[in-house]
Amino acid sequence: MFKKLTAAMIAVSLLSVVSCDKRNITEIPKGIPSRDIPFKKITTEQTVLSQDKDFIAICHNDITLKLISESFSDKYPSIDFTNLKGRLASCVSVDEMRSVYSAFGIAEGDKIVDITIENFNLMMSIKEKYPFLITMSEQDFMLYWSDEHKKVMQLQTIGLTCSQQYAQAIADCNEDYFAALGLAGLSAAVSGPAAFVTFAVGVAGAILIHHNCMERAKRDYNNCSN
């Protein structure tokens, strides 16, 4: 799994240095106080996150975002998603985020923002219930989050010869995607007033990572089949 997590970790870790003009965030869910939290490895044997209703709701929302991401290749082949993520990083309100998606011609923008708001609130609830999550190292967190996610939702794959290779590539893309979304939540949990923007940019980054990974998987499958 970790052979492909590096790109996801680098991309989403950039959230902590994204500039939002240091202005007060408006029209977004409340954030959490800024604090310095040491990262350390801990055990999670007594906690079964996959049985938590908020976590289950996040998993289902993540699946919806994944399906939206998978449609981008055919619907928006010419969009610069890196530029889109950069534009989102400068937003200071939910309405600005909606406007950015609209300016790029992405019809699903409102739905992405709505799900992002819901997941942000769910993440803050989880953070309050399970404070150990924000004391974990990024690697331990991503592994734990992915493992718990797979307990909730078994990823579908397909099957034979070239299709087997494609199925494995898709599974890897999905694991990276879900872990990146989890890390976006972790980044938001340790952020200050701009926590929601940090999370929203992380969601956009996870979608970008997933989109690019899916494109590579399709390209490799086509090369194998032809």
ZIVEN-V21418 format. One record per pair of residues at least 24 apart in sequence whose C-alpha atoms are under 10 Angstrom apart, sorted by the first residue. I is the first residue (numbers start at 1). J is the second residue. D is the distance in whole Angstrom. If there is no record, write none. Layout:
I;J;D
I;J;D
This chain:
1;143;9
1;146;10
1;171;10
1;172;7
1;173;10
1;175;8
1;176;8
2;139;9
2;142;10
2;143;9
2;172;9
2;175;10
2;176;9
3;172;9
3;176;10
4;172;7
4;173;8
4;175;9
4;176;7
4;213;10
5;139;9
5;142;9
5;143;10
5;172;9
5;173;9
5;175;8
5;176;6
5;177;9
5;179;8
5;180;8
6;139;10
6;176;9
7;176;9
7;180;10
7;209;8
8;173;10
8;176;6
8;177;8
8;178;10
8;179;8
8;180;6
8;181;9
8;183;9
8;205;8
8;206;7
8;208;10
8;209;7
8;210;9
9;138;8
9;139;8
9;142;9
9;176;9
9;179;9
9;180;7
9;183;8
9;184;10
9;206;10
10;180;10
11;180;9
11;202;8
11;205;7
11;206;8
11;208;9
11;209;8
12;180;7
12;181;8
12;182;10
12;183;7
12;184;6
12;187;8
12;198;9
12;199;9
12;201;8
12;202;6
12;203;9
12;204;9
12;205;6
12;206;7
12;209;9
13;138;9
13;180;9
13;183;8
13;184;8
13;187;8
13;202;9
13;205;10
14;187;10
14;198;10
14;201;10
14;202;9
14;205;10
15;89;8
15;183;10
15;184;8
15;187;7
15;188;9
15;191;10
15;195;10
15;197;9
15;198;6
15;199;8
15;200;10
15;201;7
15;202;6
15;205;9
16;184;10
16;187;7
16;188;9
16;190;9
16;191;8
16;195;10
16;198;7
16;199;10
16;202;10
17;198;9
18;86;9
18;89;6
18;90;8
18;194;10
18;197;9
18;198;8
18;201;9
19;86;10
19;89;7
19;90;7
19;91;9
19;194;10
19;197;10
19;198;9
20;88;9
20;89;6
20;90;5
20;91;7
20;92;7
20;194;7
20;197;8
20;198;9
21;89;10
21;90;7
21;91;9
21;92;8
21;194;10
22;92;9
22;193;9
22;194;8
23;92;7
23;193;9
23;194;8
24;92;7
24;93;9
24;193;7
24;194;8
25;91;9
25;92;5
25;93;6
25;94;9
25;193;7
25;194;6
25;195;9
25;196;8
25;197;8
26;92;7
26;93;5
26;94;8
26;95;9
26;193;10
26;194;10
27;92;9
27;93;6
27;94;6
27;95;8
27;96;10
28;92;9
28;93;6
28;94;6
28;95;9
28;117;8
28;120;10
28;194;10
28;195;10
28;196;7
28;197;9
29;94;9
29;117;7
29;118;9
29;120;8
29;121;7
29;124;10
29;195;9
29;196;7
30;120;10
30;121;9
30;124;9
30;192;10
30;193;8
30;194;9
30;195;8
30;196;8
31;120;9
31;121;9
31;124;8
31;188;8
31;189;8
31;190;10
31;191;8
31;192;7
31;193;5
31;194;7
31;195;5
31;196;6
31;197;10
32;124;8
32;188;9
32;189;7
32;190;8
32;191;7
32;192;6
32;193;7
32;194;9
32;195;7
32;196;10
33;189;9
33;190;8
33;191;7
33;192;5
33;193;7
33;195;9
34;189;9
34;190;6
34;191;6
34;192;4
34;193;7
34;194;10
34;195;9
35;189;10
35;190;7
35;191;8
35;192;8
36;190;8
36;191;9
37;134;7
37;135;7
37;136;10
37;190;7
38;134;9
38;135;6
38;136;8
38;137;9
39;132;10
39;133;10
39;134;7
39;135;5
39;136;5
39;137;5
39;138;8
40;132;10
40;134;9
40;135;6
40;136;5
40;137;6
40;138;10
40;140;9
41;132;10
41;133;10
41;135;7
41;136;5
41;137;6
41;138;10
41;139;10
41;140;7
41;141;9
42;132;8
42;133;9
42;135;8
42;136;7
42;137;9
42;140;9
42;141;10
43;132;9
43;136;9
43;140;10
44;132;8
44;133;9
44;136;10
44;144;8
47;130;8
47;132;10
48;148;8
48;151;10
49;126;9
49;130;9
49;144;9
49;145;8
49;147;10
49;148;6
49;149;9
49;151;9
49;152;9
50;145;9
50;147;9
50;148;5
50;149;7
50;150;9
50;151;6
50;152;6
50;153;9
51;148;9
51;151;9
51;152;8
52;126;9
52;129;10
52;152;10
53;122;9
53;126;10
54;119;9
54;121;9
54;122;6
54;123;8
54;124;10
54;125;8
54;126;7
55;119;9
55;122;7
55;123;8
55;125;9
55;126;7
55;145;10
55;148;9
55;149;8
55;152;9
56;122;10
56;148;10
56;149;8
56;151;10
56;152;7
56;153;9
57;118;9
57;119;8
57;122;8
57;152;10
58;115;9
58;116;10
58;118;8
58;119;6
58;120;9
58;121;10
58;122;7
58;123;8
58;149;9
58;181;10
58;182;9
59;119;9
59;148;10
59;149;6
59;150;9
59;152;7
59;153;7
59;178;8
59;181;10
59;182;10
60;149;10
60;152;9
60;153;8
61;112;10
61;115;7
61;116;9
61;118;9
61;119;7
62;115;9
62;116;9
62;119;9
62;149;10
62;177;9
62;178;7
62;181;8
62;182;10
62;203;9
62;207;10
63;153;9
63;155;10
63;174;9
63;177;10
63;178;9
64;111;10
64;112;9
64;115;9
65;108;10
65;111;9
65;112;7
65;115;8
65;116;9
65;177;10
65;203;9
65;204;10
65;206;10
65;207;8
66;174;8
66;177;8
66;178;9
66;206;9
66;207;7
66;210;8
66;211;9
67;207;10
68;108;8
68;109;10
68;111;9
68;112;8
68;207;9
68;211;10
69;108;10
69;112;10
69;204;10
69;206;9
69;207;6
69;208;8
69;209;10
69;210;7
69;211;6
69;212;10
69;214;9
70;207;9
70;210;8
70;211;6
70;212;10
70;214;7
70;215;9
71;211;9
72;106;9
72;108;10
72;207;10
72;208;10
72;211;7
73;211;7
73;212;9
73;214;9
73;215;8
75;106;9
75;107;10
76;104;9
76;105;8
76;106;8
79;104;7
79;105;9
79;106;9
80;104;9
80;208;10
81;204;9
81;205;9
81;207;9
81;208;6
81;209;10
81;211;9
81;212;10
82;204;9
82;205;8
82;208;7
82;209;10
84;201;10
84;204;8
84;205;9
84;208;9
85;200;9
85;201;6
85;202;9
85;203;9
85;204;6
85;205;6
85;206;10
85;207;10
85;208;8
86;201;8
86;204;9
86;205;9
87;201;9
88;197;8
88;198;10
88;200;8
88;201;6
88;202;10
88;204;8
88;205;10
89;197;7
89;198;8
89;199;10
89;200;8
89;201;6
89;202;9
89;204;9
90;197;9
90;201;9
91;197;7
91;200;10
91;201;9
92;194;8
92;196;9
92;197;7
93;194;10
93;196;9
93;197;8
94;196;9
94;197;9
94;200;9
97;197;9
97;200;9
97;201;10
112;200;9
112;203;9
112;204;9
113;200;8
113;203;9
113;204;10
115;200;10
115;203;10
116;196;9
116;197;10
116;199;8
116;200;6
116;201;10
116;202;10
116;203;7
116;204;9
117;196;8
117;197;10
117;199;9
117;200;8
119;181;10
119;185;9
119;199;9
119;200;10
119;203;10
120;184;9
120;185;7
120;188;8
120;189;9
120;195;9
120;196;7
120;197;10
120;199;7
120;200;8
120;203;10
121;185;10
121;196;9
122;185;9
123;182;9
123;184;10
123;185;6
123;186;8
123;188;9
123;189;8
123;199;10
124;185;8
124;186;9
124;188;9
124;189;7
124;195;10
126;185;10
126;189;10
127;185;9
127;186;8
127;188;10
127;189;7
127;190;10
128;189;9
131;189;10
133;186;8
133;189;9
134;183;10
134;185;10
134;186;6
134;187;9
134;188;10
134;189;7
134;190;7
135;186;10
135;190;10
136;186;9
138;179;10
138;182;10
138;183;7
138;186;9
138;187;10
139;179;10
139;183;9
141;179;8
141;182;8
141;183;8
141;186;8
142;175;9
142;176;9
142;178;9
142;179;5
142;180;7
142;181;9
142;182;7
142;183;7
142;186;10
143;175;9
143;176;10
143;179;7
143;182;10
144;179;9
144;182;10
145;175;10
145;178;8
145;179;6
145;180;10
145;181;9
145;182;6
145;183;9
146;174;9
146;175;6
146;176;8
146;177;9
146;178;6
146;179;5
146;180;9
146;181;10
146;182;8
147;175;9
147;178;10
147;179;9
149;175;9
149;178;8
149;179;9
149;182;10
150;175;9
150;178;9
161;224;9
161;225;9
162;220;9
162;221;6
162;222;9
162;223;9
162;224;6
162;225;6
163;221;7
163;222;10
163;224;9
163;225;9
164;221;9
165;217;9
165;220;9
165;221;7
165;224;9
166;214;10
166;216;10
166;217;6
166;218;7
166;219;10
166;220;8
166;221;6
166;222;9
166;224;9
167;217;9
167;221;9
168;217;9
169;213;8
169;214;8
169;216;9
169;217;6
169;218;9
169;220;9
169;221;9
170;210;9
170;213;8
170;214;7
170;215;10
170;216;10
170;217;7
170;218;9
171;214;10
172;210;10
172;213;9
172;214;10
172;217;10
173;209;8
173;210;6
173;211;9
173;212;9
173;213;6
173;214;7
173;216;10
173;217;8
174;209;10
174;210;7
174;213;9
174;214;9
175;210;9
176;206;8
176;209;8
176;210;8
176;213;9
177;203;9
177;205;9
177;206;6
177;207;7
177;208;9
177;209;7
177;210;6
177;211;9
177;213;9
178;203;10
178;206;8
178;207;10
178;210;9
179;206;9
180;205;8
180;206;6
180;207;9
180;209;8
180;210;9
181;205;9
181;206;6
181;207;9
182;206;9
